[in-house]
């Protein structure tokens, strides 16, 4: 998801398989509810701008059109 998530803006990353890192990140998020709320708003806006069904249909139609040419 590194292509989708922007660190600190639309989410946070942790080292895969590192339970301590995950726990630390969760602890940081619990201490920063306003930051979590803002990340959620940014993530929603990003989704609505890039990943809705309508957006994906347009992209899929473009792929089909290029294939037919």
Long-range contacts (C-beta under 8 A, 24 or more apart in sequence): 4-46, 5-43, 6-42, 6-46, 8-39, 9-39, 9-42, 10-39, 10-42, 10-43, 10-46, 11-39, 11-43, 12-39
